[in-house]
């Protein structure tokens, strides 16, 4: 892999890691708009029994090539480094500047909907149904009440299996799934504090989830690509409710919490909503523009992954 391509892939990994930290945004979305989604899914799916046979019969070099090892390693280093360095920053930003953070990702996802929707071409009954189903699923997740679970190693392992499956789907956020389970803050704290037992349990769950789900997703993309793209576009449309900037978290007496979406002028306690609203709109434009830049970068003939 040329050095320039490796650096660009590393940056894409950083962007994926940053997205995965935020509940409501998927690293899979970043992979899709940067043009590496299919290669990512196929490379993960290549890790398995067949790859082990290649290792035994042909040696480490052929094994590394069979799983597209340079691509995966560069991307994973970027993702892990981003998660480790940005966990505290994202947590602080969501606590102190939530509207601006959500506005940025709202613009990013709107542009992503357009980007993926372009690849659908003409619509037919099946793709429309898949689009509606995907939107419905994402909306159901967005408005599902949040629970709270004790973060034992076994629970964290199961959560990792589920969350990683969501993380590689554009439009469904693994972080938001953790939020619904009531485990998001505990996982973020484990990352910030380097709580190795919980991180190892979560990592093991992620590996198991990736191995199983990536194969299914790779097969679906090869055999029913238009339907999958329509479903993923629906996921993205529905996820806009998750990242709507002006929302309140309502906690019930049972301890469960849910989102209430508001208009900007209903969100602020007085009539002084114009300045913060336009600041939020500016952040939406920044997020939208970032996707356009990533799309242009992915379309560059000089950018190849391997």
The 8 nearest C-alpha neighbors of each residue, nearest first, counted from 0:
[[1, 305, 5, 2, 4, 304, 69, 70],
 [2, 0, 4, 3, 5, 305, 304, 303],
 [1, 3, 5, 4, 6, 0, 7, 8],
 [4, 2, 6, 5, 1, 7, 302, 0],
 [3, 5, 7, 1, 6, 2, 304, 302],
 [4, 6, 2, 8, 3, 7, 9, 1],
 [7, 5, 9, 3, 8, 4, 2, 10],
 [8, 6, 10, 4, 9, 5, 3, 11],
 [7, 9, 11, 5, 10, 6, 4, 74],
 [8, 10, 6, 12, 77, 7, 11, 74],
 [11, 9, 13, 7, 12, 8, 6, 14],
 [12, 10, 8, 14, 13, 9, 15, 7],
 [11, 13, 77, 78, 74, 9, 15, 10],
 [12, 14, 77, 10, 81, 78, 16, 11],
 [13, 15, 11, 17, 12, 16, 18, 10],
 [16, 14, 26, 12, 18, 17, 13, 29],
 [17, 15, 78, 81, 19, 13, 82, 18],
 [16, 18, 14, 20, 15, 19, 81, 13],
 [19, 17, 15, 26, 16, 20, 24, 21],
 [18, 20, 26, 16, 25, 21, 17, 15],
 [19, 21, 17, 18, 174, 16, 86, 82],
 [20, 22, 19, 18, 24, 23, 174, 89],
 [23, 21, 175, 174, 24, 172, 20, 178],
 [22, 24, 172, 175, 241, 242, 21, 238],
 [25, 23, 172, 18, 21, 22, 19, 170],
 [26, 24, 172, 27, 166, 28, 19, 18],
 [25, 27, 15, 19, 29, 18, 28, 166],
 [26, 28, 167, 169, 30, 168, 25, 29],
 [27, 29, 169, 31, 26, 25, 30, 170],
 [30, 28, 26, 32, 31, 27, 15, 33],
 [31, 29, 36, 27, 33, 35, 28, 32],
 [30, 32, 36, 28, 34, 29, 33, 27],
 [31, 33, 29, 34, 30, 294, 28, 293],
 [34, 32, 297, 30, 31, 293, 294, 35],
 [33, 35, 297, 31, 32, 36, 30, 294],
 [36, 34, 30, 38, 37, 33, 39, 31],
 [35, 37, 31, 30, 39, 38, 34, 40],
 [38, 36, 40, 39, 35, 41, 217, 34],
 [37, 39, 41, 35, 36, 40, 42, 43],
 [38, 40, 36, 42, 37, 41, 35, 43],
 [39, 41, 37, 43, 42, 38, 213, 217],
 [40, 42, 44, 38, 43, 39, 217, 37],
 [43, 41, 45, 39, 44, 66, 40, 67],
 [42, 44, 40, 45, 41, 46, 39, 213],
 [43, 45, 214, 41, 213, 42, 46, 40],
 [46, 44, 42, 66, 43, 47, 41, 50],
 [47, 45, 44, 43, 50, 66, 42, 48],
 [48, 46, 50, 49, 45, 51, 44, 210],
 [47, 49, 51, 50, 52, 46, 53, 45],
 [50, 48, 52, 51, 47, 53, 46, 45],
 [49, 51, 53, 47, 52, 48, 46, 62],
 [50, 52, 54, 48, 53, 49, 55, 47],
 [53, 51, 49, 55, 50, 54, 56, 48],
 [52, 54, 50, 56, 57, 51, 62, 55],
 [55, 53, 58, 62, 51, 52, 59, 57],
 [54, 56, 52, 53, 58, 57, 51, 59],
 [55, 57, 53, 54, 52, 58, 51, 61],
 [58, 56, 53, 54, 55, 61, 59, 62],
 [57, 59, 54, 60, 61, 55, 56, 62],
 [60, 58, 62, 54, 61, 63, 57, 55],
 [61, 59, 63, 62, 58, 64, 57, 54],
 [60, 62, 64, 63, 59, 58, 57, 65],
 [61, 63, 54, 59, 65, 60, 64, 53],
 [64, 62, 68, 60, 61, 65, 66, 59],
 [63, 65, 67, 61, 62, 66, 68, 60],
 [64, 66, 62, 63, 67, 61, 50, 45],
 [65, 67, 68, 45, 42, 64, 63, 46],
 [68, 66, 64, 65, 70, 69, 42, 63],
 [67, 69, 63, 71, 66, 70, 72, 64],
 [70, 68, 72, 71, 67, 73, 0, 63],
 [71, 69, 68, 73, 67, 72, 74, 304],
 [72, 70, 68, 74, 69, 73, 75, 67],
 [71, 73, 75, 69, 74, 70, 68, 76],
 [74, 72, 76, 70, 71, 75, 9, 69],
 [73, 75, 12, 71, 77, 9, 72, 76],
 [74, 76, 78, 72, 77, 73, 71, 79],
 [77, 75, 79, 73, 74, 78, 80, 72],
 [76, 78, 12, 13, 9, 74, 80, 75],
 [79, 77, 16, 12, 75, 13, 81, 76],
 [80, 78, 82, 76, 81, 77, 75, 83],
 [81, 79, 83, 77, 82, 78, 76, 84],
 [82, 80, 13, 16, 78, 84, 79, 83],
 [83, 81, 79, 16, 85, 80, 84, 86],
 [84, 82, 80, 81, 85, 86, 79, 190],
 [83, 85, 81, 82, 86, 80, 87, 88],
 [84, 86, 88, 82, 87, 81, 89, 83],
 [87, 85, 89, 88, 82, 83, 84, 90],
 [86, 88, 90, 85, 89, 91, 191, 84],
 [89, 87, 85, 91, 90, 86, 92, 84],
 [90, 88, 92, 91, 86, 87, 85, 93],
 [89, 91, 87, 93, 88, 92, 86, 94],
 [90, 92, 94, 88, 89, 93, 87, 95],
 [93, 91, 89, 96, 95, 94, 90, 88],
 [94, 92, 97, 90, 96, 91, 95, 89],
 [93, 95, 91, 92, 97, 96, 90, 89],
 [94, 96, 92, 93, 97, 91, 90, 98],
 [97, 95, 92, 93, 99, 98, 94, 100],
 [96, 98, 93, 100, 99, 94, 101, 95],
 [97, 99, 244, 101, 100, 96, 102, 245],
 [100, 98, 102, 279, 101, 97, 96, 103],
 [101, 99, 97, 103, 102, 98, 96, 93],
 [100, 102, 244, 104, 242, 98, 103, 99],
 [103, 101, 105, 283, 99, 244, 100, 104],
 [104, 102, 283, 282, 286, 100, 106, 101],
 [103, 105, 107, 101, 106, 102, 286, 108],
 [106, 104, 102, 108, 107, 103, 242, 101],
 [107, 105, 283, 287, 286, 109, 104, 103],
 [106, 108, 286, 287, 104, 110, 105, 109],
 [107, 109, 111, 105, 110, 106, 104, 112],
 [110, 108, 106, 112, 111, 107, 105, 113],
 [109, 111, 113, 287, 108, 107, 112, 114],
 [110, 112, 108, 114, 113, 109, 115, 107],
 [113, 111, 109, 110, 115, 114, 116, 232],
 [112, 114, 116, 110, 111, 115, 117, 109],
 [115, 113, 111, 112, 117, 116, 110, 32],
 [114, 116, 117, 118, 112, 113, 111, 232],
 [115, 117, 113, 118, 119, 114, 112, 232],
 [118, 116, 115, 119, 114, 113, 120, 112],
 [117, 119, 116, 115, 120, 114, 228, 225],
 [118, 120, 116, 117, 225, 121, 228, 229],
 [121, 119, 118, 117, 122, 116, 225, 123],
 [120, 122, 119, 123, 126, 118, 117, 225],
 [123, 121, 126, 127, 120, 124, 119, 125],
 [122, 124, 126, 125, 127, 121, 128, 120],
 [123, 125, 127, 126, 128, 122, 129, 130],
 [126, 124, 128, 127, 123, 129, 226, 122],
 [125, 127, 129, 226, 128, 123, 229, 124],
 [128, 126, 130, 124, 129, 125, 123, 131],
 [127, 129, 131, 125, 130, 126, 132, 124],
 [130, 128, 230, 126, 132, 127, 131, 229],
 [131, 129, 233, 229, 230, 127, 133, 128],
 [130, 132, 134, 128, 129, 133, 135, 233],
 [131, 133, 129, 135, 134, 130, 128, 136],
 [134, 132, 233, 230, 234, 130, 136, 135],
 [133, 135, 233, 237, 234, 131, 137, 132],
 [136, 134, 132, 138, 133, 137, 139, 131],
 [135, 137, 139, 133, 138, 134, 132, 140],
 [136, 138, 237, 140, 234, 134, 139, 135],
 [139, 137, 141, 237, 135, 140, 136, 134],
 [140, 138, 136, 137, 141, 142, 143, 135],
 [139, 141, 137, 143, 138, 142, 136, 176],
 [142, 140, 138, 241, 139, 143, 137, 240],
 [141, 143, 139, 140, 258, 138, 257, 144],
 [142, 144, 140, 141, 139, 145, 257, 179],
 [145, 143, 257, 256, 255, 142, 146, 179],
 [146, 144, 179, 256, 255, 180, 257, 181],
 [145, 147, 181, 180, 255, 179, 144, 148],
 [146, 148, 181, 180, 182, 149, 145, 255],
 [149, 147, 181, 150, 180, 182, 146, 154],
 [148, 150, 151, 147, 182, 154, 181, 185],
 [151, 149, 155, 154, 148, 152, 182, 185],
 [150, 152, 154, 153, 149, 155, 197, 156],
 [153, 151, 155, 154, 200, 197, 156, 150],
 [154, 152, 156, 155, 151, 157, 200, 150],
 [155, 153, 157, 151, 156, 152, 150, 158],
 [154, 156, 158, 152, 201, 153, 157, 150],
 [157, 155, 204, 201, 200, 153, 159, 154],
 [158, 156, 160, 154, 159, 155, 204, 153],
 [157, 159, 155, 161, 160, 156, 162, 154],
 [160, 158, 204, 205, 201, 162, 156, 157],
 [159, 161, 208, 204, 205, 157, 158, 163],
 [162, 160, 158, 164, 159, 163, 157, 208],
 [161, 163, 173, 159, 165, 164, 160, 158],
 [164, 162, 166, 165, 205, 161, 160, 159],
 [165, 163, 162, 161, 166, 167, 208, 212],
 [164, 166, 173, 162, 168, 163, 171, 167],
 [165, 167, 173, 163, 25, 172, 168, 164],
 [168, 166, 27, 165, 164, 26, 169, 163],
 [169, 167, 27, 165, 166, 171, 170, 25],
 [170, 168, 28, 27, 25, 171, 231, 167],
 [169, 171, 235, 234, 238, 25, 168, 28],
 [172, 170, 165, 168, 169, 25, 234, 173],
 [171, 173, 25, 23, 24, 175, 174, 166],
 [172, 174, 162, 166, 165, 176, 175, 163],
 [173, 175, 22, 177, 172, 176, 21, 178],
 [174, 176, 22, 178, 172, 177, 23, 173],
 [177, 175, 173, 179, 178, 174, 162, 180],
 [176, 178, 183, 180, 174, 182, 175, 179],
 [179, 177, 183, 175, 181, 176, 180, 182],
 [180, 178, 145, 176, 181, 177, 146, 175],
 [181, 179, 177, 146, 178, 182, 147, 145],
 [180, 182, 147, 178, 146, 179, 148, 183],
 [181, 183, 177, 185, 180, 184, 178, 186],
 [184, 182, 178, 177, 186, 185, 181, 187],
 [185, 183, 187, 186, 182, 188, 181, 178],
 [184, 186, 188, 182, 183, 187, 189, 150],
 [185, 187, 189, 183, 188, 184, 182, 190],
 [188, 186, 190, 184, 189, 185, 183, 191],
 [187, 189, 191, 185, 186, 190, 192, 184],
 [188, 190, 194, 186, 192, 187, 193, 191],
 [191, 189, 193, 187, 188, 192, 186, 83],
 [190, 192, 188, 189, 193, 187, 86, 87],
 [191, 193, 189, 194, 190, 188, 187, 195],
 [194, 192, 190, 189, 195, 191, 198, 188],
 [195, 193, 189, 192, 197, 196, 198, 190],
 [194, 196, 198, 197, 193, 199, 189, 200],
 [197, 195, 199, 198, 194, 200, 152, 201],
 [198, 196, 200, 199, 195, 152, 194, 201],
 [197, 199, 195, 201, 200, 196, 202, 194],
 [200, 198, 202, 196, 201, 197, 195, 203],
 [201, 199, 156, 197, 203, 198, 202, 152],
 [200, 202, 156, 159, 198, 204, 155, 199],
 [203, 201, 205, 199, 204, 200, 198, 206],
 [204, 202, 206, 200, 205, 201, 199, 207],
 [205, 203, 160, 156, 159, 201, 207, 202],
 [204, 206, 159, 160, 202, 208, 163, 203],
 [205, 207, 209, 203, 204, 208, 210, 202],
 [208, 206, 204, 210, 209, 205, 160, 203],
 [209, 207, 160, 205, 211, 206, 210, 212],
 [208, 210, 206, 212, 213, 207, 211, 205],
 [211, 209, 207, 208, 213, 212, 206, 44],
 [212, 210, 208, 209, 213, 214, 207, 215],
 [211, 213, 215, 209, 214, 208, 210, 216],
 [214, 212, 216, 44, 215, 209, 40, 211],
 [215, 213, 44, 217, 216, 212, 211, 218],
 [214, 216, 212, 218, 213, 217, 219, 211],
 [215, 217, 219, 213, 218, 214, 220, 212],
 [216, 218, 214, 220, 219, 215, 41, 40],
 [219, 217, 221, 215, 216, 220, 222, 214],
 [218, 220, 216, 222, 223, 221, 217, 215],
 [221, 219, 224, 217, 218, 223, 222, 216],
 [220, 222, 218, 219, 224, 223, 217, 216],
 [221, 223, 219, 220, 224, 218, 217, 225],
 [224, 222, 219, 226, 220, 225, 221, 227],
 [223, 225, 220, 227, 226, 221, 222, 228],
 [226, 224, 228, 227, 223, 119, 229, 126],
 [225, 227, 229, 126, 228, 224, 223, 230],
 [226, 228, 230, 224, 229, 225, 231, 223],
 [227, 229, 231, 225, 230, 226, 232, 224],
 [230, 228, 130, 232, 226, 227, 231, 126],
 [229, 231, 133, 129, 130, 227, 233, 228],
 [232, 230, 234, 228, 233, 229, 169, 227],
 [233, 231, 229, 235, 234, 230, 112, 228],
 [232, 234, 134, 133, 130, 230, 236, 231],
 [235, 233, 170, 133, 231, 134, 137, 237],
 [234, 236, 170, 238, 232, 233, 237, 112],
 [237, 235, 233, 238, 234, 239, 134, 232],
 [236, 238, 134, 137, 138, 234, 239, 235],
 [237, 239, 235, 241, 240, 236, 137, 170],
 [240, 238, 242, 241, 237, 236, 243, 105],
 [239, 241, 238, 243, 242, 237, 141, 138],
 [242, 240, 238, 141, 239, 23, 243, 237],
 [241, 243, 239, 101, 240, 105, 23, 244],
 [244, 242, 240, 241, 245, 239, 101, 105],
 [245, 243, 98, 101, 102, 242, 246, 99],
 [246, 244, 261, 243, 263, 266, 260, 98],
 [247, 245, 260, 259, 261, 244, 258, 243],
 [246, 248, 259, 258, 249, 260, 245, 261],
 [247, 249, 258, 257, 259, 256, 250, 246],
 [248, 250, 257, 256, 258, 247, 251, 259],
 [251, 249, 256, 255, 254, 248, 257, 252],
 [252, 250, 253, 254, 255, 256, 249, 257],
 [251, 253, 254, 250, 255, 256, 249, 257],
 [254, 252, 251, 255, 250, 256, 146, 144],
 [253, 255, 252, 251, 250, 256, 146, 147],
 [256, 254, 145, 146, 251, 253, 250, 144],
 [257, 255, 250, 145, 144, 249, 251, 248],
 [256, 258, 144, 249, 248, 145, 142, 250],
 [259, 257, 248, 247, 249, 142, 260, 246],
 [258, 260, 247, 246, 248, 261, 257, 249],
 [261, 259, 246, 245, 258, 247, 262, 243],
 [262, 260, 245, 246, 266, 265, 263, 259],
 [261, 263, 265, 264, 266, 245, 260, 246],
 [264, 262, 266, 265, 245, 261, 276, 267],
 [265, 263, 266, 262, 272, 267, 270, 269],
 [266, 264, 262, 263, 267, 261, 268, 269],
 [267, 265, 263, 264, 261, 245, 262, 268],
 [266, 268, 269, 265, 264, 272, 263, 270],
 [267, 269, 266, 270, 265, 271, 264, 272],
 [270, 268, 271, 267, 272, 264, 265, 266],
 [269, 271, 272, 264, 268, 267, 273, 265],
 [272, 270, 269, 273, 274, 267, 275, 268],
 [271, 273, 270, 275, 274, 276, 264, 267],
 [272, 274, 276, 275, 271, 277, 270, 264],
 [273, 275, 277, 276, 272, 278, 271, 279],
 [276, 274, 278, 277, 272, 273, 279, 271],
 [277, 275, 279, 273, 278, 274, 272, 280],
 [276, 278, 280, 279, 274, 275, 281, 273],
 [277, 279, 275, 281, 276, 280, 274, 282],
 [278, 280, 276, 282, 277, 281, 99, 102],
 [281, 279, 277, 283, 282, 278, 276, 284],
 [282, 280, 278, 284, 279, 283, 277, 285],
 [281, 283, 103, 285, 279, 284, 280, 102],
 [284, 282, 106, 103, 280, 102, 286, 281],
 [283, 285, 287, 281, 282, 286, 288, 106],
 [286, 284, 282, 288, 283, 287, 289, 281],
 [287, 285, 107, 103, 106, 289, 283, 284],
 [288, 286, 106, 107, 284, 110, 290, 289],
 [289, 287, 291, 285, 290, 286, 284, 292],
 [288, 290, 292, 286, 291, 287, 285, 293],
 [291, 289, 293, 292, 288, 287, 294, 107],
 [290, 292, 294, 288, 289, 293, 295, 287],
 [293, 291, 289, 295, 290, 294, 296, 288],
 [294, 292, 296, 290, 295, 291, 33, 297],
 [295, 293, 291, 297, 296, 292, 32, 33],
 [294, 296, 292, 298, 293, 297, 291, 299],
 [297, 295, 293, 299, 294, 298, 292, 33],
 [296, 298, 33, 294, 34, 295, 299, 293],
 [299, 297, 295, 296, 294, 300, 302, 34],
 [298, 300, 296, 301, 297, 302, 295, 303],
 [301, 299, 302, 298, 303, 297, 296, 295],
 [300, 302, 299, 303, 4, 298, 296, 3],
 [303, 301, 300, 299, 4, 297, 304, 296],
 [304, 302, 305, 4, 301, 300, 0, 299],
 [303, 305, 4, 70, 302, 8, 0, 5],
 [304, 0, 303, 70, 1, 4, 69, 67]]
